[in-house]
Amino acid sequence: MMLARVVDELSSRGHEVTVICAKGGYAGRKIDDAKSGGERIIRVGATSFGRGSFLGKLVDYLGFYLGVAWALASLSVGGSKPDRIVALTTPPYLSILARFFSKLHGADHAHWVMDLYPDVMVAHGMLKPGGLPDRVLGSLTRWGFGGERCACVLSLGPDMADRVGCYLEGGQKCPWIPLWSSSTIDVPDPERVSELRATRGWNDDELVLMYSGNMGLGHLFDEILSVARDCQATTDGMARRFVFFGGGKRRAEVERFLETRAERPSAAVELHDYVDTDQLELHLASADVHLVSLRPEWDGTMVPSKLQGVFAVGRPVIFIGSETSSIGQWVIESGAGWVVKPGDLEGLQQVISEASHKEERDRRGGLARSYGIDYFSGNKNPQGVADEFISDPCDRSQSS
């Protein structure tokens, strides 16, 4: 969806844009939906073994790399050569192909970093920090982002910019632009919110704490489930309800909790699948407070985009993670929520008790809405990304 907005912005400015993506993939569908007429989409076929095993994922990646390489090599056939090749970071190391084929076409290359490798693999525990594989993959990252023809490396937040900067030549600063919420998003009508809560069996006089989105390896759930297990009510007697919507590898932790909760039936915890995109605004507004988490070792390797949608509907956030992460900095700077250190169960209990007061939630929710409009704008931020990608070309006379 983010790429589609930037592609639409570039096309509306008169640029000829070609997108190379997986056949049947999400990116291609979104770009189809957002087309303004100046885009060309090249769909690359690949295998789909990855969901079952690590080896299957490697086979899928290899097939996709080969398809992308062929598409990049053929770009100038029957048309003009590209001036700039922009690579994203899924799958990893597309930067290598971007730099190599930009040289072939006499173009330059730019990079939009969504996930930083090999740092993600280190955070995941797949690589030992400073080990030989980490150093080798780090060298590949430096090469992909390097050379005189590298026009731009763009990241998603301040902590990611610091990490990416370690891979850039000559101590370059890495610019960052956060992801955004829809430009048309509005705070849903309170009556519709109450109706949705009623259909879900949630009372207006209970505190609904929601985790909505990806339940990936970089997120934390132990603290939330521990608090949910210990007590159903806040210190002032207000009932609590913890609700989880989404999927991912850590969803199993919530499932196991629900399987064993018969031993402690006081915990009001629910688990649901993702909601449809067209229902997202109303869904997010149905919570009183949103729960967001990120393991500190993942800081800067990725910047989850949950905050943008939550702020857009004017809801406060409890973030479990480090204050120095991008999310932690934005929550503190905005005043739109609370930051709790991982493992601090007492601190989490305390901020939940603070969140039980409607006046405090409304105050922080208003700050969230204002901050979101100023910093997570669906009108401004895609334009900023487009500006970075069409900045003045670098000196192509260099041989790198």
Secondary structure, 3 states (H helix, E strand, C coil): CHHHHHHHHHHHCCCCEEEEEECCCHHHHHHHHHCCCCEEEEEECCCCCCCCCHHHHHHHHHHHHHHHHHHHHCCCCCCCCCCEEEECCCCCCHHHHHHHHHHHHCCEEEEECCECCCHHHHHHCCCCCCCHHHHHHHHHHHHHHCCCCEEEEEECCHHHHHHHHCCCHHHCCCCECCCCCCCCCCCCCHHHHHHHHHHCCCCCCCEEEEEECCCCCCCCCHHHHHHHHHCCECCCCCEEEEEEECCCCCHHHHHHHHHHHHHCCCCCEEEECCCCHHHHHHHHHCCCEEEEECCHHHECCECCCHHHHHHHCCCCEEEECCCCCHHHHHHHHHCCEEEECCCCHHHHHHHHHHHCCHHHHHHHHHHHHHHHHHHCCCCHHHHHHHHHHCCCCCCCCCCC
